[in-house]
Amino acid sequence: MSRVISGASRDAGNRDIFMVSDGTEASSRVEAGSMDSRRCGDLGTAYFAVPVGWCPETANPFTDDGRYEEQWSCFCLIEGERGLDFRGRGENGLYTFQFGQDAPRLEPRLADFLRYETSHGRNVILAFPEVFGLKTLVESVLAETPGDDIVRSGDPRWVVHSTNADAWASIRADGELRALSVLREEGRTVLSIGFSELGEPPDYAEYVVLGRVDNVNPEHVVASQRKGFVFTDADAPYAPGVRLYFDNHAIIGDGLGVRDGLHTMKVLHRLPLEPYLAMAVGLSDVDAKGKIPTWTPNTFWGAANDVFFRRVGAS
């Protein structure tokens, strides 16, 4: 069985295993695959480095039985790929985030992913091209990336949460956005495409997820809920809902923001509308007279953004 130690080691399979302290010193050894969230917090930020050419679809090289189960995740950079941004759980049980070499904000996203995953008790496999010098890269990003409650230069001022019109009526009555887990505890029936089809970790349900204003992805969530499965055709007809624009800098500054390296921002359990909601934009705001017979995710998010930025300016 491999062991995670302070610094670097080689296991029986000649694989690198690193422990990066990230603010605390590693004082003892732990068995790979057996770390819980307490040990991760006490010992620092651990990760497992695989050889160049390793594939996430293969068996786990760090466990005796080759299994992953829910305590493993993977952050994988694909050399030569551009525009790739995939996340999901494979048939072998490994939840993987794969992206191309042109991925924006790579360094802070890597730091956020490592911190979030280890804080939730998961063992992180990192698969990077050899040119990156992984050990040095990880130590650098963890040392230089501020925590969740610091507004960074790359943080967008505004973020968005898209929902359907019926859900918006409930959100407005509640005075807050509530995470899937909270809604289920209240006995509400909510479709969870991300968990049923993408195999997202259970803790994702504890958070309200916020996306980038300049990206169509939040509309894919609405379209997918309508379809009952993951649907990402941005030019296919769909029924628009409501885009909720929030002040991201205020959320971060007040200590509500949580970063996981995958989502733009998220908030644990509840996000109050006051004072963070800047504007809600629905179909009546972009087409009051109903002149446009068909909408797509691309046309609606663009029209809604136009309405929003005319009000708040280009900040």
C-alpha positions, 0 to 999 in steps of 0.5 A: 500500500502506498504511503503519503509523506511530507515531500515526495516518495516512490511507491512499489509501482514507482509512482510519485506521491506528494504531500504539500503542507499548504500552511501546516507541517506534515507530522506523520504518515497516512495510508493512501486511500484512507485519509478522512477530512480531519487528517487532510486538514491536519496534514495539509493538501495531499495529491497523487501524481500519475505518470504521463499517459495515464488514463482516468478510465483505468483502475486506481493505481493507488489502491490494492483492489484498483477501486476508486469509490467516492473518496477519489477525484481527478484533475486532468490536463490533456496536452494538445487539447483546446477548448476541452472542459469535461466533468463527470464520473466514469464507469469505474467510479472516478469523478474527473475534471478534464480540460485542455491546455488552454484552460483559463485561470489554471493556477488558481483553479488547481489550488481551489480544487485541491483545497476543496476536495481534500477538505471534503475528504477526497484523495486527488489524482493529478494528471498533467503533462510532464512539462509542467513540473507538477510538484513545483507547480502545486507548491507555487499555486497553493502558496500564491492563491488567496483564500475563498474570502479574498476578491481576486483580480480574475473574479467577475463582479457579477455572477448568475443563477438561472432558473425556471419561472416557477422556481423563481416564484418560490425563490422570491417568496423564500427571500433566498436561493436554497441548495438542493439538499435544503429543498429536499429536506423541506420535502420539495421535489427537485430534479437533479440532473447533475447528480443523476447523469454526471455523478456529482459528489454528494456534497455538491448538493449542499451548495447554491451554484453561480456561473459566469455572466458571459457564458451560456452554461447557466441556460443549459441547466434550465434546458436540461431540467426541461428535457430531463437529461443533460442538454447542451445545444445552445442553439436549440429552441427552449423555454427561457426562465429567469436569470438572477444576477448577483454581486460576486464581490459582495458575496466573497467579501462577506465570506459566503463564497466557496471555491472548488476549481470547477464552478465560478462560485458557490454558497453553502446552503442558502444565498439571501436575495438581499443584499446580493441580488442585483437584478432578475431578468425574465422573458417579459424583460427582454421581449415584453410584447412577445414578438420573438416566437422562438428562443434558444439558450444563446439568444436569451442569455445574450438578450438578458445580459443586454438588459442587465448591463444597460442598468448596471453599466459595464462594471 
